[in-house]
């Protein structure tokens, strides 16, 4: 399965995967407006890969098949304070 990956100029570490280059017809207009003008990053053949750097390859393939696009968001920042409070509660 071929996919084209674009990065958002507005949202750091946010990527949009689509099936065809410059074809955003499956992507909701509101999402594209928030995303900004997509900047081409890469073309990948997912069939030749076992994993992706920042996304679950199976979820990407499922989303591309079901809806024609996949949106990769940045990872959630760790909440060190909550982890510390939880640790304190255990001791």
HELIX and SHEET records of a PDB file:
HELIX    1   1 UNK A   29  UNK A   35  1                                   7    
HELIX    2   2 UNK A   46  UNK A   48  5                                   3    
HELIX    3   3 UNK A   57  UNK A   67  1                                  11    
HELIX    4   4 UNK A   80  UNK A   90  1                                  11    
SHEET    1   A 4 UNK A  39  UNK A  45  0                                        
SHEET    2   A 4 UNK A   2  UNK A   7 -1                                        
SHEET    3   A 4 UNK A  15  UNK A  18 -1                                        
SHEET    4   A 4 UNK A  69  UNK A  72 -1                                        
END                                                                             
